[in-house]
Amino acid sequence: MSVNINVYVLKTQEGQYRVFGSPTVVNLNWSFIHFREEKYVPTRLVECFGKCRSTYDVNTAIQIVENIFKHFHINEYSVQVLVVHRTWNRIKHDTINYAKQELDKIVIQNVNGLYNKDISVLKYIIKSLNNWQEKYNRQNKDNTDKSNETSN
């Protein structure tokens, strides 16, 4: 069976690469609030790249792309490299607030359950990122406490 595949490579400010493959075109500028032509929507970035492994080596990222292509008999493909001038942690922080805004917007518009799946995805993202943020804040607090203890 042949497929068309779209591969997206995200490069973040700190030089992290994440690779995501999809049989459909993904519009990373689209949101439930408005189309953001000038930037990528942080919620879509986390939705697509959040479960992808990361690497700081461009050659490893290229190998991941090649492995995606090896596993399919591909009719057509595209590779899109996205350079985002944010760290992955900053993208996740941005997503928490943006996803809440998106959720508020579509809950109002959810006539006849049209957006039930999207609501579930947004709730999952918000819950996951809130858990991540709590852990992140705890680690930073622990590191600050340790730093203060050693300086005293």
DRENZA-664601 format. One record per residue: residue number from 1; x, y, z of N, C-alpha, C, O in turn. Coordinates in steps of 0.02 Angstrom, whole numbers, plus 50000, padded with zeros to 5 digits. Example, Ala and Ser with C-alpha at 12.3 -4.5 7.8 and 13.67 -1.06 7.14 Angstrom:
<recs>
<1,<50660,49716,50390>,<50615,49775,50390>,<50660,49835,50390>,<50712,49834,50423>>
<2,<50642,49888,50354>,<50684,49947,50357>,<50645,50002,50394>,<50670,50057,50402>>
</recs>
This chain:
<recs>
<1,<50042,49941,50000>,<50000,50000,50000>,<50044,50062,50000>,<50092,50067,50039>>
<2,<50030,50109,49957>,<50070,50170,49954>,<50034,50227,49989>,<49972,50229,49994>>
<3,<50074,50272,50014>,<50046,50329,50051>,<50083,50393,50031>,<50137,50391,50002>>
<4,<50051,50447,50046>,<50083,50512,50043>,<50102,50529,50115>,<50062,50517,50160>>
<5,<50160,50555,50125>,<50181,50571,50194>,<50211,50640,50197>,<50247,50662,50152>>
<6,<50195,50674,50250>,<50223,50740,50264>,<50265,50734,50327>,<50241,50710,50378>>
<7,<50326,50756,50323>,<50371,50752,50380>,<50389,50824,50400>,<50407,50865,50359>>
<8,<50383,50836,50464>,<50398,50902,50492>,<50457,50895,50540>,<50457,50852,50584>>
<9,<50506,50938,50531>,<50564,50939,50576>,<50562,51006,50612>,<50565,51059,50581>>
<10,<50556,51003,50678>,<50555,51064,50719>,<50625,51075,50747>,<50655,51030,50777>>
<11,<50651,51135,50737>,<50714,51155,50768>,<50699,51212,50815>,<50674,51265,50794>>
<12,<50716,51203,50879>,<50702,51254,50929>,<50764,51298,50939>,<50818,51285,50913>>
<13,<50755,51350,50979>,<50807,51399,50991>,<50870,51368,51022>,<50926,51389,51006>>
<14,<50861,51318,51065>,<50919,51288,51098>,<50952,51234,51054>,<50998,51200,51077>>
<15,<50928,51226,50992>,<50958,51178,50947>,<50930,51108,50952>,<50962,51060,50931>>
<16,<50871,51102,50981>,<50838,51038,50988>,<50799,51023,50923>,<50768,51068,50895>>
<17,<50801,50961,50901>,<50764,50939,50842>,<50712,50888,50863>,<50724,50845,50905>>
<18,<50652,50894,50834>,<50599,50846,50843>,<50569,50831,50775>,<50560,50877,50735>>
<19,<50555,50768,50760>,<50530,50748,50694>,<50462,50716,50702>,<50452,50673,50745>>
<20,<50415,50737,50659>,<50346,50713,50661>,<50325,50696,50590>,<50333,50737,50545>>
<21,<50297,50637,50580>,<50272,50617,50515>,<50197,50609,50516>,<50169,50586,50566>>
<22,<50164,50629,50462>,<50091,50626,50459>,<50069,50612,50387>,<50098,50639,50340>>
<23,<50017,50570,50379>,<49991,50559,50311>,<49950,50618,50286>,<49932,50622,50227>>
<24,<49935,50665,50330>,<49897,50724,50310>,<49940,50786,50320>,<49988,50785,50359>>
<25,<49923,50839,50286>,<49957,50902,50294>,<49933,50932,50360>,<49873,50933,50375>>
<26,<49980,50956,50400>,<49964,50985,50465>,<49973,51060,50460>,<50026,51084,50440>>
<27,<49921,51098,50478>,<49926,51170,50477>,<49945,51194,50547>,<49902,51199,50591>>
<28,<50007,51209,50557>,<50032,51229,50622>,<50018,51302,50639>,<50034,51325,50693>>
<29,<49988,51339,50591>,<49970,51409,50602>,<49897,51416,50623>,<49875,51471,50642>>
<30,<49859,51363,50620>,<49788,51366,50633>,<49773,51358,50707>,<49805,51318,50742>>
<31,<49725,51396,50731>,<49703,51388,50800>,<49627,51397,50803>,<49596,51419,50755>>
<32,<49599,51379,50860>,<49527,51389,50870>,<49512,51463,50882>,<49453,51483,50879>>
<33,<49562,51503,50895>,<49552,51574,50908>,<49556,51613,50843>,<49510,51649,50825>>
<34,<49612,51604,50807>,<49621,51638,50743>,<49681,51608,50707>,<49722,51574,50737>>
<35,<49685,51621,50642>,<49741,51598,50602>,<49800,51643,50617>,<49794,51704,50614>>
<36,<49858,51614,50632>,<49918,51653,50650>,<49970,51644,50595>,<50016,51604,50600>>
<37,<49961,51682,50542>,<50006,51676,50485>,<50078,51690,50503>,<50124,51659,50476>>
<38,<50089,51737,50549>,<50157,51758,50566>,<50195,51709,50610>,<50256,51712,50611>>
<39,<50161,51665,50646>,<50195,51618,50690>,<50156,51553,50696>,<50098,51548,50676>>
<40,<50191,51505,50722>,<50159,51441,50734>,<50121,51444,50800>,<50142,51477,50847>>
<41,<50065,51410,50801>,<50024,51407,50861>,<50057,51358,50910>,<50069,51300,50892>>
<42,<50072,51380,50971>,<50108,51336,51017>,<50070,51271,51032>,<50100,51219,51042>>
<43,<50004,51275,51034>,<49964,51215,51047>,<49974,51163,50993>,<49979,51103,51008>>
<44,<49976,51184,50930>,<49987,51137,50875>,<50057,51107,50878>,<50066,51048,50863>>
<45,<50106,51147,50898>,<50174,51120,50904>,<50177,51065,50956>,<50206,51012,50944>>
<46,<50147,51077,51014>,<50147,51026,51067>,<50105,50966,51046>,<50122,50909,51060>>
<47,<50049,50979,51013>,<50005,50925,50990>,<50043,50879,50942>,<50037,50818,50947>>
<48,<50081,50907,50897>,<50117,50867,50847>,<50184,50840,50872>,<50200,50782,50860>>
<49,<50223,50882,50905>,<50291,50864,50922>,<50300,50843,50995>,<50354,50822,51015>>
<50,<50248,50850,51036>,<50254,50838,51108>,<50275,50768,51127>,<50310,50759,51177>>
<51,<50255,50718,51089>,<50273,50649,51105>,<50333,50624,51066>,<50353,50566,51073>>
<52,<50362,50667,51025>,<50420,50648,50985>,<50483,50651,51028>,<50489,50694,51072>>
<53,<50528,50605,51015>,<50593,50608,51048>,<50632,50668,51021>,<50622,50689,50964>>
<54,<50675,50694,51062>,<50714,50752,51040>,<50788,50732,51033>,<50811,50684,51064>>
<55,<50823,50771,50993>,<50895,50762,50984>,<50925,50831,50973>,<50892,50877,50949>>
<56,<50988,50837,50990>,<51024,50900,50976>,<51072,50890,50918>,<51113,50934,50905>>
<57,<51067,50834,50885>,<51112,50817,50830>,<51073,50817,50764>,<51027,50778,50756>>
<58,<51091,50861,50718>,<51056,50866,50655>,<51059,50801,50616>,<51012,50783,50581>>
<59,<51115,50765,50620>,<51122,50701,50584>,<51073,50649,50610>,<51046,50609,50572>>
<60,<51062,50649,50676>,<51012,50603,50704>,<50942,50621,50679>,<50903,50577,50663>>
<61,<50927,50686,50675>,<50862,50708,50650>,<50853,50685,50577>,<50799,50663,50558>>
<62,<50906,50691,50537>,<50903,50669,50467>,<50892,50593,50464>,<50853,50569,50422>>
<63,<50925,50555,50507>,<50914,50482,50510>,<50842,50465,50527>,<50814,50417,50499>>
<64,<50812,50502,50572>,<50742,50490,50590>,<50697,50502,50530>,<50651,50463,50517>>
<65,<50710,50555,50492>,<50672,50569,50431>,<50680,50512,50382>,<50631,50487,50354>>
<66,<50742,50490,50372>,<50755,50434,50325>,<50720,50370,50348>,<50694,50333,50306>>
<67,<50719,50357,50412>,<50685,50297,50438>,<50610,50300,50427>,<50579,50249,50413>>
<68,<50581,50359,50432>,<50509,50366,50418>,<50497,50346,50345>,<50449,50310,50331>>
<69,<50539,50370,50300>,<50529,50354,50229>,<50542,50281,50213>,<50510,50253,50168>>
<70,<50587,50248,50250>,<50602,50178,50238>,<50544,50132,50256>,<50537,50078,50227>>
<71,<50502,50153,50303>,<50449,50110,50328>,<50384,50114,50287>,<50336,50080,50303>>
<72,<50383,50155,50236>,<50323,50162,50195>,<50342,50159,50122>,<50396,50181,50102>>
<73,<50296,50131,50082>,<50304,50138,50009>,<50270,50204,49992>,<50209,50209,49993>>
<74,<50310,50253,49977>,<50284,50321,49973>,<50276,50343,49900>,<50322,50337,49860>>
<75,<50215,50369,49885>,<50203,50399,49820>,<50230,50470,49819>,<50268,50489,49774>>
<76,<50210,50508,49868>,<50231,50578,49871>,<50251,50593,49943>,<50225,50563,49990>>
<77,<50297,50639,49950>,<50317,50658,50017>,<50339,50731,50017>,<50354,50760,49965>>
<78,<50339,50759,50075>,<50367,50825,50084>,<50401,50828,50151>,<50380,50794,50199>>
<79,<50453,50868,50155>,<50487,50879,50219>,<50486,50954,50230>,<50507,50993,50187>>
<80,<50461,50973,50287>,<50458,51044,50304>,<50498,51055,50368>,<50485,51023,50419>>
<81,<50546,51100,50365>,<50587,51116,50424>,<50559,51180,50454>,<50553,51231,50420>>
<82,<50544,51177,50518>,<50517,51234,50553>,<50568,51258,50604>,<50589,51220,50648>>
<83,<50589,51319,50598>,<50636,51347,50646>,<50596,51395,50690>,<50568,51444,50666>>
<84,<50594,51379,50754>,<50555,51419,50801>,<50605,51451,50850>,<50646,51417,50880>>
<85,<50600,51516,50858>,<50646,51552,50901>,<50622,51553,50973>,<50616,51605,51005>>
<86,<50607,51493,50997>,<50586,51481,51066>,<50618,51415,51087>,<50629,51371,51046>>
<87,<50632,51410,51152>,<50655,51345,51177>,<50594,51299,51183>,<50537,51323,51184>>
<88,<50606,51234,51187>,<50551,51187,51194>,<50512,51201,51259>,<50451,51197,51260>>
<89,<50548,51216,51313>,<50513,51232,51375>,<50471,51295,51368>,<50416,51298,51396>>
<90,<50495,51345,51333>,<50456,51407,51322>,<50394,51392,51281>,<50340,51419,51294>>
<91,<50400,51349,51231>,<50343,51329,51190>,<50290,51297,51235>,<50231,51311,51229>>
<92,<50312,51253,51280>,<50265,51219,51325>,<50232,51270,51372>,<50172,51266,51384>>
<93,<50271,51316,51399>,<50242,51369,51441>,<50190,51409,51402>,<50135,51421,51428>>
<94,<50206,51430,51341>,<50160,51468,51299>,<50096,51429,51286>,<50042,51457,51283>>
<95,<50104,51364,51277>,<50047,51321,51259>,<49996,51318,51315>,<49936,51315,51301>>
<96,<50018,51318,51377>,<49970,51313,51433>,<49917,51367,51428>,<49858,51352,51430>>
<97,<49938,51429,51422>,<49889,51484,51418>,<49851,51484,51353>,<49790,51496,51352>>
<98,<49885,51470,51298>,<49852,51472,51233>,<49800,51417,51227>,<49746,51428,51200>>
<99,<49816,51357,51251>,<49769,51301,51248>,<49707,51316,51290>,<49651,51298,51271>>
<100,<49716,51349,51347>,<49658,51368,51389>,<49613,51417,51351>,<49552,51411,51354>>
<101,<49643,51464,51316>,<49604,51512,51276>,<49567,51476,51220>,<49508,51490,51206>>
<102,<49601,51429,51187>,<49568,51390,51133>,<49510,51350,51162>,<49456,51347,51132>>
<103,<49522,51318,51219>,<49469,51277,51249>,<49408,51320,51266>,<49352,51300,51251>>
<104,<49419,51378,51296>,<49363,51423,51312>,<49324,51441,51249>,<49262,51444,51250>>
<105,<49359,51452,51194>,<49327,51472,51131>,<49285,51415,51102>,<49228,51426,51081>>
<106,<49311,51354,51101>,<49273,51300,51067>,<49219,51270,51111>,<49172,51241,51086>>
<107,<49226,51276,51177>,<49172,51251,51220>,<49108,51289,51205>,<49053,51260,51204>>
<108,<49115,51353,51193>,<49056,51395,51175>,<49027,51374,51108>,<48966,51376,51099>>
<109,<49070,51354,51062>,<49048,51337,50994>,<49031,51264,50985>,<49014,51243,50929>>
<110,<49033,51224,51037>,<49025,51152,51031>,<48951,51132,51026>,<48922,51103,51072>>
<111,<48923,51147,50969>,<48853,51130,50955>,<48851,51058,50930>,<48889,51039,50886>>
<112,<48807,51019,50958>,<48797,50949,50938>,<48862,50907,50945>,<48870,50858,50908>>
<113,<48905,50926,50990>,<48965,50886,51002>,<49016,50889,50945>,<49059,50845,50941>>
<114,<49012,50939,50903>,<49056,50945,50846>,<49130,50947,50866>,<49173,50921,50829>>
<115,<49146,50976,50923>,<49215,50984,50944>,<49234,50940,51003>,<49284,50953,51036>>
<116,<49196,50887,51016>,<49210,50844,51074>,<49282,50817,51073>,<49317,50817,51124>>
<117,<49304,50793,51014>,<49372,50765,51010>,<49424,50819,51022>,<49473,50808,51058>>
<118,<49414,50878,50992>,<49461,50933,51001>,<49463,50956,51074>,<49517,50972,51100>>
<119,<49406,50957,51107>,<49403,50975,51178>,<49442,50925,51219>,<49479,50944,51264>>
<120,<49434,50861,51205>,<49471,50809,51241>,<49546,50817,51232>,<49584,50811,51280>>
<121,<49567,50831,51170>,<49639,50840,51156>,<49666,50900,51195>,<49719,50896,51226>>
<122,<49629,50955,51193>,<49652,51015,51228>,<49655,51004,51304>,<49702,51026,51337>>
<123,<49606,50970,51331>,<49606,50956,51403>,<49666,50911,51421>,<49697,50922,51473>>
<124,<49680,50862,51379>,<49738,50819,51391>,<49803,50859,51390>,<49846,50850,51433>>
<125,<49810,50902,51340>,<49870,50943,51334>,<49878,50988,51395>,<49932,50992,51424>>
<126,<49824,51020,51415>,<49827,51065,51473>,<49845,51026,51536>,<49888,51048,51575>>
<127,<49814,50968,51546>,<49829,50928,51605>,<49902,50905,51605>,<49937,50911,51655>>
<128,<49925,50880,51549>,<49994,50857,51543>,<50044,50913,51556>,<50094,50904,51591>>
<129,<50031,50971,51527>,<50077,51027,51534>,<50074,51057,51604>,<50125,51081,51629>>
<130,<50016,51055,51636>,<50012,51078,51705>,<50054,51033,51750>,<50090,51057,51795>>
<131,<50051,50967,51738>,<50092,50920,51776>,<50166,50933,51763>,<50207,50933,51809>>
<132,<50184,50943,51699>,<50253,50958,51682>,<50276,51022,51716>,<50332,51025,51743>>
<133,<50234,51074,51715>,<50253,51138,51744>,<50264,51132,51820>,<50310,51162,51847>>
<134,<50222,51094,51854>,<50231,51083,51926>,<50298,51050,51939>,<50335,51070,51984>>
<135,<50314,50998,51900>,<50378,50963,51908>,<50436,51010,51892>,<50486,51011,51928>>
<136,<50430,51048,51839>,<50481,51096,51818>,<50494,51148,51872>,<50551,51162,51889>>
<137,<50440,51175,51901>,<50446,51225,51954>,<50478,51195,52016>,<50518,51227,52049>>
<138,<50459,51133,52034>,<50489,51099,52091>,<50564,51090,52082>,<50603,51103,52127>>
<139,<50584,51067,52022>,<50655,51057,52008>,<50693,51123,52012>,<50748,51125,52040>>
<140,<50665,51176,51985>,<50698,51241,51988>,<50704,51265,52060>,<50755,51294,52079>>
<141,<50652,51254,52099>,<50653,51274,52170>,<50706,51233,52207>,<50745,51261,52247>>
<142,<50708,51167,52194>,<50759,51125,52226>,<50829,51147,52207>,<50873,51149,52250>>
<143,<50840,51163,52143>,<50906,51185,52121>,<50924,51252,52153>,<50982,51262,52172>>
<144,<50876,51297,52160>,<50888,51361,52192>,<50905,51351,52266>,<50950,51382,52292>>
<145,<50866,51307,52299>,<50879,51293,52370>,<50949,51264,52380>,<50984,51283,52426>>
<146,<50968,51217,52337>,<51035,51187,52342>,<51090,51239,52330>,<51141,51239,52364>>
<147,<51078,51282,52282>,<51126,51335,52266>,<51133,51383,52326>,<51189,51404,52342>>
<148,<51078,51399,52359>,<51079,51443,52417>,<51115,51410,52476>,<51150,51443,52514>>
<149,<51105,51344,52483>,<51137,51307,52538>,<51213,51306,52529>,<51249,51313,52578>>
<150,<51236,51296,52469>,<51308,51293,52457>,<51341,51361,52462>,<51400,51366,52478>>
<151,<51304,51414,52449>,<51333,51481,52452>,<51335,51508,52524>,<51370,51556,52538>>
<152,<51297,51476,52569>,<51297,51499,52639>,<51351,51468,52677>,<51358,51482,52737>>
</recs>
